[in-house]
Every structure is written in structure tokens, then in C-alpha cells.
Amino acid sequence: MKNLKKIKAASLIIVFFFGILGLMAQDVTTVTAMNNDISDNLDLKAVASIFGDANDLEDFERRLNDPDLQISNLDLNLDGYVDYLRVVEVSEANTHLIAIQAVLGDDLFQDVATIEVERDRNGKTYVQVVGDVYMYGPNYIIEPVYVRIPVFFSFFWRPYYRPYCSPYYWGYYPGYFSYWRPYHTPIYRNHVYVHVNVQHVYHHVSHRRSHVASELHNTHRRNDFGKKYPSKSYVMRNRSTQNNNTLASRASTKKATKTVERNSAVKHTSRTDNSNLQAQRRTNISKKGEISRANPKTRVSQNSKATSDVYRSSKTVNNKGKSYTERIHQKEVKSGAAKTRTSNKDLASNSRKPVYTKKSYERKNVASKSRSNPSAKPKVNNTKQRSYGSKPDNSKSYQSKSKNATSNQRSYANASRSKEQQKASRSYSNSGNKSSRSKTRGN
């Protein structure tokens, strides 16, 4: 019997120990299950946006709990589904307080945020969306400025207006509502920003405009979940920040610093890569120099490569450093050099062409004249002859003169030969006549 009692006591202790561990695990996941903070799972900008676009408070409640829009991502009771948000209105004179409460159980509600609408003496209406202290910390206030005044604001100032109170509670919900599971906070943020009307303006302020609204909230506030779990309040979760606004600003600054650090790291890596490339080039150049010293045959080719590289680099540097006029002058000098090269080529080609002298019939006339007047000396052609299709040149005229002189010498020699032949023929004819005369005389 004693052993059985001991076994029962040990089993009870074990069960109690594991139960405590389970509760601790639930407490831990309450804050960290949705990542960052619980207040990040209901964006009050989106709440202010759909409040300005709604037709009345009943339509506003429907938009809050629409499974297609999914404006809320709160799961305070940890049942695995998003909590239903009901709307309750309280009014006094020109001040209306609209409370948004999460339905967590039988007669168990938690205020999430309040919307305060007040009209001043001049007839101007102000709207402020105030986050609950338990959820968002103190003085977390968004003051929207709408493009146009919402339609149902005119109903608030009627004398027989009845404030709206949601008829729904735990286990009794409207037909359009259906459960959905909460998302992770980053996914929810990306999703809910789509439903924020960017035409409106949203200001973050640190003080309330209406003292009447704050008094109404203190008297009609429901804080059932906060009383049950006081350690899960915003002040206990985030002791280093005042409210959710400062928490978001810190997160944004951390993100900015991370991007700056990432960019600086990228720049540092690029610099180190450039320095490594330069060092590698230097080592390659030194290795090439050592190879050329060891192998004298390859020295010439390496030197030629080095000189060509130096010439290319100097050429690019000189072209970059010169002014516009210097570049034009350099181009003109190059074009002049090219023209001189082409003219020299033309001269060389023209020098190879044949030089045309007198025609054949002119040569015959000169020969006939020389025969008729043997004593007359042949005339030397002193005119400057030009080659066909070429410009006048002193060297070509000199060549033509020399050729004319040689042709004249040849004609003169032919004329002298013809003279000698004539004399010989005459002498032969004279001797024949003498012999004939002597014969006649003898006879």
C-alpha cells in the first residue's frame, strides 16, 4: 500500500511538472508566435482607412471581420483562429467613442482600439484612432485626414440618434463571417498595406484632442484579457520603448543600418578585389621578367609586347589629355602625310610609263630635210614634253630632252652616212666616166 501511494504521488508530481512546462510554453508562444509584437497584428492605419470608407458603423464592423479583406490578424486566446472584433459606440454631446473589442470567450472581451469623433464649436470634425494601452502602449494615436467627410458623420449630430452596439458575441456571429488562421507578421503586413487608402493622410500624434472621449473610455473599457494576463501587457513586453510607434521606428532604423552596413561591405569587397587584381598583375609582370632573363630567346618577343602595351597606353593617355584643337591639328598632319605618300606613289607609277616623242611621219620629214640640206644641222627640240596624265616634272623633262638629243644624234648620223654614200657613188661614177672618155679618145 505504501508503495502504491508513493507511485501515485510520483505520477502526480510528474503530471504537474509537465503541465507547468506546457503552460510556460504557451506563455512563451503568446508573445513570439506572431513574431515581433502582438500589436503588429492589427494595423490601425488600415482600421482608420476602412472607417473613412464605410457607409455606417455596421458596415465598418463587417469590413473589420470580412474573411476576404482579413484586416485583423489577432489571436489573443490562442485557439488557432483570428478573433472576431465587435463594435460598440458610446456618445455624449458632440463626442462619440467607438470601441473595437476582441471576442475571446463567454462574456470575455478585450478593448483593442478606440475611434474618437468630436465636433468643435466651428463645426469642424476631428477623428483620432487610439490604440489600447495594453496592446499598443501609452499615447499611440493616429489622426487621419480624409479626402471627403464620411457619409455617416452627419447622423451623429442628429437629436434622436441612437448609438450602435454590436449584437454579436461568443458563439454567435454574422453569416458572412468565417474563421481563418493567422499569418506570420511579415506576411500580414505585406497583405494589409494593400487595403490602406493612400488618398487619405495619416498623422502620428502624441496627445488626445477630446478629454470627454478619454473619460468615456475609462468608464466603459473592457480589459478582461489584460486582467487575466497582466504580464503580457505592452509595458511588460517592451520595457525599453514607450509605444508601438517607437518600436516601429527602431525597427526601421535597424533596417536602414543593416542596408548601410551591407552596402559598405560590398564596397569594401570590391576594393579588396581590385587590390588583389593589381597585385596579381604585378606578380605576373615580375614572373614574365624572370622568364625573359632565364630564356634570352623569349626576351625579344616579351620586350616587343611590353613596348606595344606601353605605346597603346601612352596613345590612349595622350589622346585623352589633348585638347580639341590639338587633335584636329594631329589629324591634319596625318592626312598631309597620307597625301604625300600617295603623290610619291603616283610619281613612281608615272616614271614607269613610256615617254611619247615625235611621231613616225615627223621623223621621216626630218630625215628627208636632212637629205635635202645636208649642211643644215638638225634642230634640237627644246620644248618641255609632258607625260600622259601626269603633272610637269623636272626629272621627266630632263629625260625627254635626253631622248630627243639621242634621236637627233641618230638622224644626224644617218644624214652623214647618206652624204658619204653620195660621195662614194659620185666618185665611182666619175671614175667610170673617165675610163669611158679614155676609151673614146683611144678609139
C-alpha positions in Angstrom: 0.0 0.0 0.0 2.8 2.3 0.9 4.5 1.6 -2.5 1.2 2.3 -4.3 0.9 5.7 -2.5 4.5 6.5 -3.4 3.9 5.7 -7.1 0.7 7.8 -7.2 2.5 10.7 -5.6 5.4 10.4 -8.1 3.0 10.2 -11.0 1.0 13.3 -9.8 4.3 15.2 -9.4 5.4 14.3 -12.9 2.0 15.3 -14.4 2.0 18.6 -12.5 5.6 19.3 -13.7 4.7 18.6 -17.4 1.6 20.7 -17.0 3.7 23.7 -15.8 6.1 23.2 -18.7 3.1 23.3 -21.1 1.8 26.5 -19.6 5.2 28.1 -19.8 5.5 27.1 -23.4 2.1 28.6 -24.1 3.2 31.8 -22.4 6.3 32.0 -24.5 4.4 31.4 -27.7 1.9 34.1 -26.8 4.3 36.9 -27.4 6.6 35.3 -30.1 4.1 33.2 -32.1 3.1 36.2 -34.3 6.7 37.4 -34.5 7.9 40.9 -33.2 4.9 42.0 -31.1 1.2 41.3 -30.7 0.2 44.9 -31.6 1.8 44.3 -35.1 -1.1 42.0 -35.9 -3.7 44.8 -36.3 -2.7 47.8 -38.3 -4.5 50.9 -37.1 -3.9 52.7 -40.4 -5.9 50.1 -42.1 -8.6 50.5 -39.4 -8.7 54.2 -40.0 -8.9 53.7 -43.7 -11.9 51.4 -43.8 -13.6 53.6 -41.1 -13.5 56.5 -43.5 -14.7 54.4 -46.5 -17.6 52.7 -44.6 -21.2 53.7 -45.0 -22.1 53.3 -41.3 -20.8 51.5 -38.2 -22.5 48.2 -39.1 -20.6 48.3 -42.5 -17.4 49.2 -40.6 -17.8 46.1 -38.4 -18.4 43.9 -41.5 -15.2 45.2 -43.1 -13.2 44.5 -40.0 -14.3 40.8 -40.0 -14.5 40.2 -43.7 -12.6 37.0 -44.4 -11.7 38.3 -47.9 -10.1 41.5 -46.6 -8.6 40.0 -43.5 -7.8 43.3 -41.8 -7.2 41.7 -38.4 -4.6 39.0 -37.6 -5.1 38.9 -33.8 -5.4 35.6 -31.9 -5.3 36.6 -28.3 -7.0 33.4 -26.9 -4.6 31.2 -28.8 -7.3 28.9 -30.3 -5.6 28.9 -33.7 -8.1 31.3 -35.3 -8.4 35.0 -35.7 -10.6 36.6 -33.1 -13.9 38.3 -34.0 -13.9 42.1 -33.5 -17.2 43.7 -32.4 -18.0 47.5 -32.5 -19.6 49.3 -29.5 -20.5 53.0 -29.5 -20.9 55.5 -26.6 -21.7 59.1 -27.1 -22.0 62.3 -25.1 -23.0 65.7 -26.6 -20.7 66.3 -29.6 -18.3 63.4 -28.8 -18.7 59.8 -30.0 -16.5 57.0 -28.8 -16.4 53.8 -31.0 -14.7 50.9 -29.2 -13.3 47.9 -31.1 -13.4 44.8 -28.8 -12.0 41.3 -29.4 -14.4 38.5 -28.5 -12.4 35.9 -26.6 -15.0 33.8 -24.7 -18.2 33.8 -22.8 -18.6 37.4 -21.6 -14.8 37.9 -22.2 -13.8 40.9 -24.2 -10.7 42.9 -24.7 -10.5 46.5 -26.0 -8.1 46.7 -28.9 -8.5 50.3 -30.1 -11.0 53.2 -29.9 -12.1 55.7 -32.5 -12.9 59.2 -31.1 -15.0 61.5 -33.3 -15.6 65.0 -32.0 -17.0 68.3 -33.5 -15.8 71.6 -32.2 -17.7 75.0 -31.9 -16.8 75.9 -35.5 -18.4 72.8 -36.9 -15.1 71.0 -37.8 -14.9 67.3 -37.1 -11.8 65.6 -35.8 -11.1 61.8 -35.8 -8.4 60.0 -33.8 -7.7 56.3 -33.7 -6.2 55.4 -30.3 -4.6 52.1 -29.6 -5.3 50.5 -26.3 -2.6 50.8 -23.6 -2.5 47.0 -23.0 -2.0 46.4 -26.7 0.0 49.3 -28.2 1.4 51.2 -25.2 0.5 54.7 -24.0 -0.2 57.5 -26.4 -0.2 55.5 -29.6 -2.6 57.8 -31.7 -3.2 58.1 -35.4 -5.1 61.1 -36.7 -6.4 60.6 -40.2 -7.3 63.4 -42.6 -9.9 62.1 -45.1 -10.3 63.4 -48.6 -14.0 63.6 -48.1 -16.0 63.5 -44.8 -17.6 60.1 -44.3 -21.3 59.8 -45.0 -22.5 58.6 -41.6 -20.9 61.5 -39.7 -24.0 63.6 -40.4 -26.1 61.0 -38.5 -24.0 61.6 -35.3 -25.3 65.1 -34.8 -29.0 64.4 -35.1 -31.0 64.9 -31.9 -32.6 61.4 -31.9 -29.5 59.4 -32.9 -29.1 56.0 -31.2 -25.6 54.8 -30.7 -24.6 51.5 -32.3 -24.0 48.3 -30.3 -23.0 45.1 -31.9 -25.5 42.2 -31.3 -22.8 39.5 -31.7 -21.0 37.6 -29.0 -19.1 34.4 -28.4 -20.6 31.6 -30.5 -23.0 33.9 -32.3 -21.6 35.6 -35.4 -23.0 37.0 -38.7 -23.4 34.9 -41.8 -20.6 36.5 -43.7 -18.0 35.7 -41.0 -15.9 32.5 -41.2 -12.8 31.5 -39.3 -9.3 31.9 -40.8 -5.9 31.1 -39.4 -3.5 34.0 -38.6 -0.4 34.6 -40.8 3.1 35.4 -39.8 3.5 39.1 -39.1 5.7 40.0 -42.1 3.2 38.3 -44.4 0.3 40.1 -42.7 2.0 43.5 -43.1 2.5 43.0 -46.8 -1.1 41.9 -47.2 -2.8 44.7 -45.2 -0.9 47.6 -46.8 -2.9 46.9 -50.0 -6.1 47.8 -48.1 -4.8 51.2 -46.9 -6.3 54.0 -48.9 -3.3 56.2 -49.9 -5.5 59.1 -50.8 -6.0 59.8 -47.1 -3.3 61.2 -44.8 -2.4 59.6 -41.5 -0.6 61.6 -38.8 1.0 60.1 -35.7 0.3 62.4 -32.7 1.1 62.1 -29.0 -1.9 63.7 -27.3 -5.7 63.3 -27.4 -7.9 66.1 -28.5 -11.0 65.2 -26.5 -11.0 64.9 -22.7 -14.6 63.7 -22.8 -13.7 60.7 -25.0 -10.9 59.7 -22.6 -13.3 59.8 -19.7 -15.9 57.8 -21.6 -13.3 55.2 -22.4 -12.2 54.9 -18.8 -15.8 54.2 -17.7 -16.8 51.8 -20.5 -13.4 50.0 -21.1 -13.3 46.2 -21.2 -9.9 44.8 -20.1 -10.8 41.2 -19.3 -7.8 39.6 -21.0 -5.4 42.2 -19.5 -6.6 41.5 -16.0 -6.2 37.7 -16.6 -2.7 38.1 -18.1 -1.1 41.3 -16.7 2.4 40.1 -17.6 1.6 40.2 -21.3 0.9 43.9 -21.4 2.9 46.1 -23.8 4.9 47.7 -20.9 6.0 44.3 -19.7 6.7 43.0 -23.3 8.7 46.1 -24.3 10.2 47.9 -21.4 12.7 49.9 -23.5 10.1 51.5 -25.7 7.2 53.8 -25.0 4.7 52.6 -27.5 4.4 50.7 -30.8 5.4 53.8 -32.8 8.8 54.0 -31.2 9.2 50.2 -31.7 8.4 50.6 -35.4 10.9 53.5 -35.7 13.6 51.4 -34.1 12.9 48.6 -36.4 13.1 50.9 -39.4 16.4 52.4 -38.1 17.8 48.9 -37.6 16.8 48.0 -41.2 18.4 51.2 -42.5 21.7 50.5 -40.6 21.7 46.9 -41.9 21.4 48.2 -45.5 24.2 50.7 -44.9 26.4 48.1 -43.5 25.6 45.8 -46.4 26.5 48.5 -48.9 29.7 49.3 -47.1 30.7 45.6 -47.0 30.0 45.4 -50.8 32.2 48.4 -51.4 35.0 47.0 -49.2 34.9 43.7 -51.0 35.1 45.5 -54.4 38.1 47.5 -53.2 39.9 44.3 -52.0 39.1 42.6 -55.3 40.7 45.5 -57.2 43.8 45.5 -55.0 44.1 41.7 -55.4 43.8 42.1 -59.2 46.5 44.7 -59.2 48.8 42.6 -57.1 48.2 39.6 -59.4 49.1 41.7 -62.4 52.3 42.8 -60.7 53.3 39.3 -59.9 52.6 38.2 -63.5 54.8 41.0 -64.8 57.6 40.1 -62.5 57.3 36.4 -63.5 57.5 37.4 -67.1 60.6 39.4 -66.4 62.2 36.5 -64.7 61.3 34.1 -67.5 62.8 36.5 -70.1 66.0 36.8 -68.1 66.3 33.0 -67.8 65.4 32.5 -71.6 67.1 35.1 -73.7 65.3 33.9 -76.8 61.9 35.0 -75.5 63.3 38.3 -74.3 62.8 40.0 -77.7 59.2 38.9 -78.1 58.3 40.0 -74.5 60.1 43.3 -74.9 58.1 43.9 -78.1 54.9 43.1 -76.3 55.8 45.4 -73.5 56.7 48.2 -75.9 53.4 47.7 -77.8 51.5 47.8 -74.5 53.3 50.9 -73.5 52.6 52.5 -76.9 48.9 51.7 -76.6 48.6 53.0 -73.1 50.6 56.2 -74.0 48.5 56.7 -77.1 45.2 56.4 -75.1 46.6 58.8 -72.4 47.8 61.3 -75.0 44.5 61.3 -76.8 42.6 61.8 -73.6 44.9 64.6 -72.4 45.0 66.6 -75.6 42.6 69.4 -76.4 40.2 69.6 -79.3 42.4 71.9 -81.4 45.5 69.6 -80.9 43.5 66.6 -82.0 42.4 68.4 -85.2 46.0 69.5 -85.9 47.2 65.9 -85.4 44.5 64.7 -87.9 45.6 67.3 -90.4 49.2 66.3 -90.1 48.3 62.7 -90.6 46.2 63.5 -93.7 49.0 65.6 -95.2 51.4 62.7 -94.7 49.0 60.4 -96.4 48.7 62.8 -99.3 52.5 62.9 -99.7 52.6 59.1 -99.7 50.0 58.9 -102.5 51.8 61.6 -104.6 55.1 59.7 -104.3 53.3 56.5 -105.4 51.8 58.4 -108.4 55.3 59.7 -109.3 56.8 56.3 -109.1 54.0 54.8 -111.3 54.3 57.7 -113.8 58.0 57.3 -114.1 57.5 53.7 -115.3 55.1 54.9 -118.1 56.6 55.3 -121.6 57.5 58.9 -122.8 56.0 59.8 -126.1 58.2 61.7 -128.6 57.6 62.8 -132.2 55.6 60.6 -134.4 56.9 58.5 -137.3 55.9 60.8 -140.1 57.6 63.7 -138.4 60.7 61.6 -138.1 60.5 60.9 -141.9 60.2 64.6 -142.7 63.3 65.3 -140.6 65.2 62.6 -142.5 64.1 64.0 -145.8 65.1 67.5 -144.8 68.4 66.3 -143.7 69.0 64.6 -147.0 68.0 67.7 -149.0 70.1 70.0 -146.8 73.0 68.0 -145.6 74.7 71.2 -144.4 71.8 72.1 -142.2 72.0 71.0 -138.7 69.1 69.2 -137.1 67.1 71.3 -134.7 67.0 70.3 -131.2 63.6 70.2 -129.6 63.8 72.4 -126.6 60.1 72.2 -125.7 59.2 70.5 -122.5 57.3 67.3 -123.0 54.8 66.1 -120.6 53.9 62.6 -119.9 50.3 61.5 -120.5 48.1 62.1 -117.5 50.8 63.4 -115.2 52.0 66.8 -113.8 55.1 68.5 -115.1 58.3 67.4 -113.5 61.9 68.5 -114.0 63.2 64.9 -114.0 60.7 63.9 -116.7 61.6 67.0 -118.9 65.3 66.1 -118.5 64.6 62.5 -119.6 62.6 63.8 -122.6 65.4 66.2 -123.5 68.0 63.4 -123.4 65.8 61.2 -125.5 65.3 64.0 -128.1 69.1 64.5 -128.2 69.8 60.9 -128.8 67.1 60.8 -131.6 68.7 64.0 -133.2 72.1 62.4 -133.0 70.8 59.3 -134.7 69.3 61.4 -137.5 72.5 63.4 -137.8 74.5 60.2 -138.1 72.1 58.9 -140.8 72.5 62.2 -142.7 76.3 61.9 -142.5 76.2 58.4 -143.7 74.0 59.3 -146.6 76.5 62.1 -147.5 79.4 59.7 -147.6 77.4 57.2 -149.7 76.6 60.0 -152.2 80.3 61.0 -152.4 81.2 57.4 -152.9 78.7 57.0 -155.7 79.8 60.2 -157.3 83.5 59.2 -157.2 82.6 55.8 -158.7 80.6 57.4 -161.4 83.4 59.9 -162.1 85.9 57.1 -162.4 83.7 55.3 -164.8 83.2 58.4 -166.9 87.0 58.9 -167.1 87.6 55.4 -168.3 84.9 55.8 -170.9 86.3 59.0 -172.1 89.8 57.5 -172.3 88.4 54.7 -174.4 86.8 57.0 -176.7 89.9 59.0 -177.0 91.9 55.9 -177.8 89.5 55.0 -180.5 
